Amino acid sequence: MQGARRFVVASVASVVALVAGVELAQAQDTWVRVNIVQVKPERLSDFIKLYRDEINPALRKAGVPWRSVWQTGEFGETYERHFVTPMASFAELDAGGPLGRVLEPRELERLLEKLRRSIDRRQSYAVLYRADLSVEADDVSGFPIARVTNLQVAPGRGADFEALLRENLETFRAAGVVFGVYQRQFGPGPVVWQIVENLRSYAELARGGILRAFGDESGRMASQMGGLLISIERTVLEYDPTLSFTAVAEPSGRQN
């Protein structure tokens, strides 16, 4: 992700890095926190109101520059939301995170209790954006769909996977295939690599994933990559402008 509309999700099952337009990848190590929550259907309106009226204003007050929110698209868990938030450093967690910095303990607990009443479960992940393995675009405005591919690489083959991506970056660029690469480092489940593509519409799902860049050689590349993997999972997410925010002007630029 690099700004608010790319993750990713970021998925997670997925990160989702997903994102919205603010330039994010300025440093070599860019970390985002991805929270995935399953909202109770009967509490969806309360959940949206809580974030819009209380949680997001508190995050802005704490200086959080943006938050990108994604919801499950046409395939997956209904009422699921993915929240992607930048982390300046892990040290900020020692102070209770952004909300802990600006809210009194009693007020924070009140908000968390209201949140607990609205959700069935919550998962949290720390995800590292890999700019060195990504192919970025100058502008991702009008890309409200994110295809997130989660890849579990076989033990001991991580360096080979990185090398395969790095060696073919120019092929992806020449073909106009744009994507962000993330590593889901901390959280439930195994360490997962995530490839996030931002799409204009669902119709673009039919054109295939990033290996389409190789044309007639895509089958060979799929076999080569598949030899490094244990599992593949794909998730499709839709950007949620209602719960997202950015506190700075958005320059053109590609959480995912």
C-alpha positions in Angstrom: 0.0 0.0 0.0 1.5 3.4 -0.3 -1.3 5.6 0.6 -4.7 5.2 1.7 -6.1 3.1 -1.1 -3.7 0.4 -1.9 -3.2 -3.1 0.9 -3.5 -4.4 2.1 -5.1 -6.3 2.9 -2.9 -5.2 3.0 -6.0 -9.2 3.2 -5.5 -11.0 5.0 -6.9 -13.2 5.4 -5.6 -10.6 3.9 -4.0 -7.3 3.4 -4.9 -6.3 2.6 -2.4 -3.2 1.7 -4.6 -1.7 0.5 -4.7 1.9 0.2 -6.2 5.3 -0.8 -3.8 7.7 -2.5 -1.4 9.2 0.1 2.2 8.5 -0.6 3.3 5.9 2.0 6.4 4.1 1.0 9.0 6.8 1.7 11.2 4.6 3.9 12.7 1.3 3.2 10.6 -0.4 5.9 7.0 0.7 5.8 4.7 -1.0 8.3 1.0 -1.0 8.4 -1.4 -2.5 10.9 -4.4 -4.5 9.5 -7.4 -5.2 11.7 -10.0 -7.5 10.3 -13.4 -7.5 12.0 -16.6 -9.4 11.5 -19.5 -7.1 12.2 -22.7 -8.4 13.7 -25.4 -7.8 10.9 -27.9 -6.3 13.4 -25.2 -3.9 14.7 -23.8 -2.7 11.4 -25.4 0.8 11.6 -24.1 1.2 15.2 -20.6 0.0 14.1 -20.4 2.6 11.3 -21.7 5.4 13.5 -19.1 4.5 16.2 -16.2 4.7 13.8 -17.5 7.8 11.9 -18.4 9.9 15.0 -16.0 8.8 17.7 -13.1 6.5 16.6 -12.0 8.2 13.4 -12.0 11.7 15.1 -9.9 10.4 17.9 -7.4 8.9 15.4 -7.2 12.2 13.6 -6.6 13.9 16.9 -3.8 11.5 17.6 -2.1 12.4 14.3 -2.9 9.3 12.3 -2.4 10.5 8.7 -4.8 8.1 7.1 -6.9 5.0 7.5 -8.0 2.9 4.6 -11.1 0.7 5.1 -12.1 -2.2 2.8 -15.1 -4.5 2.9 -15.6 -7.9 1.5 -16.6 -7.7 -2.2 -18.9 -10.2 -4.0 -16.9 -13.2 -2.7 -16.2 -14.0 1.0 -17.4 -13.2 4.5 -20.3 -10.7 4.4 -20.1 -7.8 6.9 -16.3 -8.2 7.1 -14.3 -5.0 7.3 -10.5 -4.5 6.8 -8.9 -1.5 8.5 -5.4 -0.5 7.3 -3.5 2.0 9.3 0.1 3.2 9.0 2.6 2.5 11.9 5.4 5.0 12.4 7.1 2.5 14.6 6.4 -0.4 16.9 7.3 1.8 19.8 3.9 3.6 19.5 2.3 0.4 20.8 4.0 0.8 24.1 1.9 3.9 24.7 -1.4 2.0 23.9 -1.4 3.0 20.3 -3.0 6.2 18.8 -6.2 5.9 20.9 -4.3 5.4 24.1 -2.4 8.6 23.5 -5.5 10.9 23.3 -8.2 9.2 25.3 -8.4 8.8 29.1 -8.5 5.2 30.2 -12.1 5.3 31.1 -13.1 6.9 27.8 -11.0 4.4 25.9 -12.6 1.5 27.7 -16.1 2.9 26.9 -15.3 3.0 23.2 -13.8 -0.5 23.2 -16.9 -1.9 25.0 -19.2 -0.3 22.4 -17.0 -1.8 19.7 -17.1 -5.3 21.3 -20.9 -5.2 21.3 -20.8 -4.7 17.5 -18.4 -7.4 16.4 -18.1 -11.1 16.5 -14.4 -11.4 16.1 -11.3 -9.3 15.4 -7.9 -10.3 14.0 -4.8 -8.0 13.9 -1.7 -8.2 11.8 1.5 -6.3 11.3 2.3 -6.1 7.5 5.5 -4.9 5.9 5.3 -3.2 2.5 8.0 -4.4 0.1 8.6 -1.5 -2.3 11.7 -3.2 -3.7 9.4 -6.1 -5.0 6.4 -3.9 -6.1 5.5 -2.3 -9.4 3.9 1.1 -8.7 1.7 3.4 -10.7 1.6 7.2 -10.7 -2.2 7.3 -10.1 -4.7 4.9 -8.5 -7.7 7.2 -8.4 -10.7 5.3 -9.6 -9.5 1.9 -8.5 -12.0 0.8 -5.9 -11.5 -3.0 -6.2 -8.5 -4.8 -4.7 -7.6 -8.4 -5.6 -5.4 -9.8 -2.7 -3.5 -13.0 -3.3 -2.1 -14.6 -0.2 0.9 -16.9 -0.8 2.4 -19.2 1.8 6.0 -19.9 0.7 7.6 -23.2 1.4 10.1 -23.2 4.4 13.5 -22.1 3.2 12.3 -20.9 -0.2 11.6 -17.2 0.8 14.9 -16.0 -0.9 14.0 -17.9 -4.1 10.5 -16.3 -4.1 12.0 -12.8 -3.7 14.5 -13.5 -6.5 11.8 -14.7 -8.9 9.8 -11.4 -8.4 12.9 -9.2 -8.5 14.3 -10.8 -11.7 11.0 -10.2 -13.5 10.1 -6.6 -12.4 10.9 -5.1 -15.8 8.7 -7.7 -17.5 5.8 -6.6 -15.3 6.5 -2.9 -15.9 6.7 -3.4 -19.6 3.3 -5.1 -19.6 1.7 -2.4 -17.4 1.0 -4.9 -14.6 0.9 -2.9 -11.4 0.9 -4.5 -7.9 2.1 -4.1 -4.3 3.9 -6.8 -2.4 3.5 -7.2 1.4 4.7 -9.6 4.1 2.3 -10.4 6.9 4.8 -10.8 9.7 2.9 -10.8 13.0 -0.6 -12.1 13.8 -2.6 -15.4 13.7 -1.6 -18.0 11.2 1.6 -18.4 9.2 3.8 -15.7 7.7 2.2 -14.9 4.4 3.2 -13.0 1.3 0.5 -10.8 -0.2 0.2 -9.5 -3.7 -2.3 -6.7 -4.0 -3.7 -5.3 -7.3 -6.0 -2.4 -7.5 -8.7 -2.7 -10.2 -11.2 -0.3 -11.8 -14.0 -2.8 -11.8 -15.0 -6.5 -11.2 -14.8 -7.0 -15.0 -11.0 -6.7 -14.7 -10.9 -9.9 -12.6 -11.3 -11.8 -15.9 -8.0 -10.7 -17.3 -6.1 -12.8 -14.8 -3.4 -12.1 -12.2 0.0 -10.6 -12.5 1.4 -13.6 -14.5 -0.5 -12.4 -17.5 2.5 -10.1 -18.1 4.3 -13.2 -19.5 1.7 -13.9 -22.2 2.2 -17.4 -23.7 4.9 -18.0 -21.1 2.5 -17.5 -18.2 1.9 -21.2 -17.7 5.7 -21.8 -17.3 6.0 -19.0 -14.8 3.0 -20.3 -12.9 4.7 -23.7 -12.6 7.9 -22.1 -11.5 6.2 -20.0 -8.9 4.0 -22.8 -7.8 7.0 -24.9 -7.0 7.9 -22.4 -4.2 4.4 -22.3 -2.6 2.4 -24.3 -0.1 -0.9 -22.5 -0.5 -2.7 -19.8 -2.5 -5.7 -17.8 -1.3 -7.4 -15.0 -3.2 -9.7 -12.3 -1.7 -11.6 -9.5 -3.5 -12.2 -6.3 -1.5 -14.1 -3.1 -2.1 -12.9 0.3 -0.9 -15.2 1.8 1.8 -15.0 5.7 1.6 -17.5 6.1 4.5 -15.1 4.8 7.1 -11.8 5.8 5.5 -10.1 9.1 6.0 -6.9 11.0 5.1 -5.7 13.9 7.1 -3.3 15.3 4.4 -3.6 16.4 0.9 -3.4 13.4 -1.5 -0.7 13.7 -4.1 -1.0 11.4 -7.1 0.6 8.0 -6.3 -0.3 4.4 -5.7 -2.0 -1.1 0.9 -2.8 -1.2 -2.0 
